């Protein structure tokens, strides 16, 4: 979701061994480590927060202005964060009078208004003065089967380094990257590092290959799917020809329900990762997905096979394969 002057939009280790040879260099390294501050290691220890994985959505408990906890989605493609209108009223938030259109999945209108969350607490992580969009999230909550009161997006995640451990249902917050100088190392089959851009509230990578076509993709932890193809790209790839008969799904975004079809992608390649015969979805025209600056949306159904680290400080994302 994206809020600003015009609109609000939404996108619904292997450990490497380091060998140090004997000699003066290793002796100096050992002496340096002894001289290091005693709390240096503690500063690098991440803060872990548990999450629930409900319908392929990451749900964390958060306190807002000292109240709660509230069930909140964690969404890398929402900008700013969001709060349900009923929860905003419950919290007594001051809400701006001007309404903004909400863009994203769905065909309804769901205008939003801006507010500020004075303090947002997730575990022992705290953020102050978090901008949020106030809008109706009741349809999303119904789809989730429980009370979803808001979404933690870029206004909360900015300048943070987060790691999503799907296997152990943990989100880790780092002060330093757990992959130092990863951008200088070559990608492997098990560890892929990609630079990303922040564009219009989305996390964008430039080099995802679908059916041998180079495409731009958004990495969206607010999406429950795997690979979802935008209408223009679906036409280019002729996915109607590869559609699975009868496989039409109804999904829910910030603007209500929309339809999508299932298809099989002949091939997908991201860094050194490659797969063939990948089941995917493609969005139909006029469902809130037209004229995007990217062609593919990648979500949690794909990410859950990896340890995902989003370094918003340095704009690097790392996929680490989990066996």
DAFEN-V777468 format. One line per field, one symbol per residue. psi: psi as a letter, one per 30 degrees, with the letter a starting at -180 (. if undefined). burial: 1 if it has 16 or more other C-alpha atoms within 10 Angstrom, else 0. A space follows every 50 residues. Layout:
BEGIN
psi = ???
burial = ???
END
This chain:
BEGIN
psi = kkkbfelklkj.jjkkkjkkllaeeeeeeeeeeeflkfgeeeffklkkkl lkjjhgkjklkkkkhflalkkkljjfgkjallkkeeeeeefhkkkkekkk kklaklglkillkklkjekkkjbgkkklhjklkkljgeeeeeefgljjfa kjaefefkgljkkjjeeghkkkjkflkfikgfffkkklefjkkkklljkh gljkkfikkkhgkklkkkjjfgkfadkkkleeeeeefhfefgkkkfiklk lkafgallkllklkkelkkjbfkkllhkkllkkllhggglhlglfkkkaf feffgljkjjjfeghkkkjkkk.
burial = 11100011111100000000000000000000000000000000010111 11100111111111000001111111111111111011000010100011 11111111011111111001110000000111111111111010001111 11111110011111110011111111110001100010001111110001 11111011110000111111111111111111110010100011000000 11111111111111101111100000001111111011110001111111 10111111111100111111110
END
